[in-house]
Amino acid sequence: MTRYAAGVLEFADAHGWKIIAVLAVVGALPPLFGLEGGFYMTVATLTLMFGVLALSWDLIGGQTGYPSFGQMGFFGLGAYTTAILVKDQAVAFPVAFLVAGVLATLAAGVVGLIVLRLRGGYFAIATLGILLVAQQVSRNLEVTGGSSGKILLDVPPATTFYYVLLGLLVAEVAVVYYLTGTRFGYVLNAIRDDEGKATSMGVNTTYYKTAAWMLAALFTGLAGGSWSLFNTFVDPNTAYNLSWNVEMIAMALLGGTGTVAGPVLGAFGLHLTIVFIQSVSLDVTLPLLGPTTINFAGWQLVLLGLVVIVTVVSYPQGFVGELRERASAMEYYRHAGGAAGQETSHDETASPDGGERT
């Protein structure tokens, strides 16, 4: 199994751009084959959205090592910006969508001057505080509709938002994939591993982590900007959804932080699992109660908590990280296992202790 994982990872590293192009084409097919609305279109669109959110969080939380608990603040800002411009100012959706991303990026730049001076738990708490402040401000402003929110009726068809979020996810994956092989990506990882050492080597860490923070906010704000019209309703509880704030972190952890594919795979897998749990119901006959229908809606939060606990305790590197570590270990045994004086052949399948390697 480890051998196949190594082959898959090696193929992905060698043909990353081709894989991204193929997945973009495949992702564009469902609406062309009849998936134009209804439940499945909603699930598909939200799955793409969570892919964007998880990868955005990983830019600052996984690649840079600054775990933010306030990313939904930029999502809410983008959602309200699009809703207000489209409904109150009669601005076309494409323009409002772009403005949402710009405002989220600028807000991140301003907020970053304050919170990026902090590290670790202090940074996480500060970002959560900013999210809660943004939620309360939106609840008390007249332009946002207060706690009642805004209802949006004259919106584009559902397939529009599917393609918008598909394009957004593909663009973000391409950007992150490109950055991982540049000086920018290497510096982000250096900040995550040892910011003090990176600073002592003359790296302006403030510039790099602020740029990563703003880039993450850009994609998060654009996701929020498309979601508000797709949902046709936005209020403080949905725009700054605290449950989604935890979900995007859990998705990145599950898939593997600090990787390109990990957060996206984690988002797809966890969101589809949550949707399945919410839709499952069982008809059973219980003593004294007779025929009863058991619904599992609401148990998704329990699942989310269990996923976080199991992942952090048993698989801290996530799915992709675990595969990469096992593949690296196999390569070590193949190429360096004979360093003690015994040469190891490339097609040797025996493990160092004489057993069969998996």
Helices and strands as residue ranges (DSSP letters): H 2-14, H 16-27, G 30-33, H 38-61, H 72-88, H 93-115, H 120-140, G 146-148, E 150-151, H 158-179, H 183-200, H 205-231, E 233-234, H 236-239, H 242-255, H 261-279, E 281-286, E 290-295, H 300-314, H 318-335
